[in-house]
Amino acid sequence: MTAKGGVQYSKIAEIKGPLVVVDDVENAAFDELVEIETKEGERRLGKVLEVGNGKAIVQVFEGTTGLSISGTSAKFVGKLMEMPVSKEVLGRVFDGLGRPKDGLPDPIADKFIDINGEPMNPEQREYPKDFIQTGVSVIDGMITLVRGQKLPIFSGSGMSHNILAAQIARQANVVGTKDDFAVVFAAIGVQYSEAEYFRRSLEESGALKRSVLFLNTADDPAIERIITPRVALTVAEYLAFDLGMHVLVILTDMTNYAEALREISAAREEVPGRKGYPGYLYTDLSTIYERAGKLNGRKGSVTQVPILSMPSDDITHPIPDLTGYITEGQVVLGRDLFRQGVYPPINILMSLSRLMKDGIGAGSTREDHSEISNQVYDAYSRAQEVRALAGIVGKAGLTDIDLKYMDVGDVFEKEFLTQATDENRTIEETLTILWKIVSKLPKNEITKIKDKYVDQYYQEN
Amino acid sequence: MTDSLLAKSIDKILEKTEKEILVNLENSFSDAKQTLDDSIPKLEQEFDKIISDGKKEADKIEKQIIGSSDLEVRNKQLLTLEIAIDKVFTKALEQIANTNRSADYSNLMKTLLDESTKILSTTKVIVSTNSKDKDLVQSLLSKYPGAELSSQTINCLGGVVVKSKDGAMKFDNTLDARIQRLKPLIRKEIATKFGVGN
């Protein structure tokens, strides 16, 4: 940080959507922070998107509504956008640009960090293998989250992803270590009532103390959404790699982020890609998702749970599609389960945690975890086939063993999947329920679990 | 004879009934015992569940209470600290405003003018300053060909605002602007003096 300021230019050539084109600009830098000042003295922040031929294209975070070519000036601040960070940010609520929203002063900064972050050196990355307990049975038992992993939740419009996100934020914890744990929660373009729900939910559960909230509401300018995940990840990286904490970052809803990106791209008259999203959507998303992981020799970790609502529940939509290429698995919420009133409505057959195998088992969760989980996957999948068959031939046409599988499906959904929003299950409780489900089957149907575990955990009816 | 036979029969029936009742009682007793024995583990399980649920709930409430009170204390501390920082700031600004316009100050103004013209890449500029520094700036401007002093003064602690003659570029090099830019660092310095932060 320097006392030297930047030059203020008053020749505005054009205002187009969220962009302001400034003329006769010298020495502006790509990504440089810009202060736009209106005729009335109101200040808005922006950043340089393009420079050249004496022009600079500035993206205004707070939107260009009310700006006019005459009377508006742009001050090029001479630095990139930075987030002030310190341990004090824990327990604080910020807006989408990282400004306090809780009525408290700016945090006394320990450091000012460029919000774009620095890419992690791949060679320095440590393979994620430590379990994070979310207290949500279906995630802990079947789609286990591992420290340093990026595991998105694919949801649909109106489904209970925000309730799930808040529950994970309240309950998530690292087990078997005294290391500090923190949650960084970025709400991107959510309704005011949802933002309030997140804040109240963390406050009332006492989890706000170890959390940092960034709230960009639906009525905030869309362009701010480009910044929200970046400021959140900047804080997360500081807490993880400077203070040695294990940080869980929840970003909801990344679809709103991608839409803001599309808005800017359209204003820049770029050639649109699929569904009008810019061709660099994949690259852009990766600059966010890749900011998760663990580093060799550093104590902390950044784990990401981005949440995105799939337009028309279409998993082939560019946003979930490209997200799936970058992340390490996905948790998919099912519309059918949601309609049945199941919470959390996670469709396990479409969900997967690619790093689960390394984060479970003896020493992390329990030695039988992997096998019992595989067996339940198998049984639930068979239950779905049997349900489909019963739809054609009727229940009377099913064999005894088919009926047992149907029973497994019902118990799975009613006792394992279904969970109260304030119910925090330990991994032991989760595994006990998984064994209860498997124990509905005769022993000869249990083919994926070693006999010694069957002898130890099978519950005779 | 008939009476004794009748009595015998009655005795037999009574004896049989007594036996049946005793057997039934015994069976009922053992059934009840069995039910009781069976329910003991269930009751124990239920008891354990109630205790563990209660413990969980107590932990949850404890976390809530401790979490929110810790946060409340911390937030009050932040507000108190901010009030103290503001007081220090106001005092410091007062001192700066009342600084003697010495030779050092003249050198500072020259540095500010140098910096401003360099950043704007021209000396053909209009310079504005406060009424206190007007004469000083006027005397320094002779070294900058094409530079003019604005007839209007500005309200600031010190320093200059430099504008290109066409009005397209402006550089605010007042002390106020510089302090504002450094405010986050100064706040940290002050907080450290109060024993907060690093």
Chai-1 contact restraints between the chains, C-beta under 6 A:
chainA,res_idxA,chainB,res_idxB,connection_type,confidence,min_distance_angstrom,max_distance_angstrom,comment,restraint_id
A,M1,B,L185,contact,1.0,0.0,6.0,A-B,restraint_1
A,A3,B,R178,contact,1.0,0.0,6.0,A-B,restraint_2
A,A3,B,R181,contact,1.0,0.0,6.0,A-B,restraint_3
A,A3,B,L182,contact,1.0,0.0,6.0,A-B,restraint_4
A,G5,B,D172,contact,1.0,0.0,6.0,A-B,restraint_5
A,G5,B,A177,contact,1.0,0.0,6.0,A-B,restraint_6
A,G5,B,R181,contact,1.0,0.0,6.0,A-B,restraint_7
A,V7,B,I119,contact,1.0,0.0,6.0,A-B,restraint_8
A,V7,B,M169,contact,1.0,0.0,6.0,A-B,restraint_9
A,V7,B,F171,contact,1.0,0.0,6.0,A-B,restraint_10
A,Q8,B,K170,contact,1.0,0.0,6.0,A-B,restraint_11
A,Y9,B,M169,contact,1.0,0.0,6.0,A-B,restraint_12
A,S10,B,A168,contact,1.0,0.0,6.0,A-B,restraint_13
A,K11,B,A168,contact,1.0,0.0,6.0,A-B,restraint_14
A,D24,B,A168,contact,1.0,0.0,6.0,A-B,restraint_15
A,G91,B,L71,contact,1.0,0.0,6.0,A-B,restraint_16
A,L104,B,N75,contact,1.0,0.0,6.0,A-B,restraint_17
A,L104,B,L78,contact,1.0,0.0,6.0,A-B,restraint_18
A,P105,B,E82,contact,1.0,0.0,6.0,A-B,restraint_19
A,I108,B,R187,contact,1.0,0.0,6.0,A-B,restraint_20
A,I108,B,K188,contact,1.0,0.0,6.0,A-B,restraint_21
A,I108,B,A191,contact,1.0,0.0,6.0,A-B,restraint_22
A,I108,B,G197,contact,1.0,0.0,6.0,A-B,restraint_23
A,A109,B,P184,contact,1.0,0.0,6.0,A-B,restraint_24
A,G206,B,K63,contact,1.0,0.0,6.0,A-B,restraint_25
A,G206,B,Q64,contact,1.0,0.0,6.0,A-B,restraint_26
A,G206,B,G67,contact,1.0,0.0,6.0,A-B,restraint_27
A,G206,B,S68,contact,1.0,0.0,6.0,A-B,restraint_28
A,K209,B,G67,contact,1.0,0.0,6.0,A-B,restraint_29
A,K209,B,D70,contact,1.0,0.0,6.0,A-B,restraint_30
A,K209,B,L71,contact,1.0,0.0,6.0,A-B,restraint_31
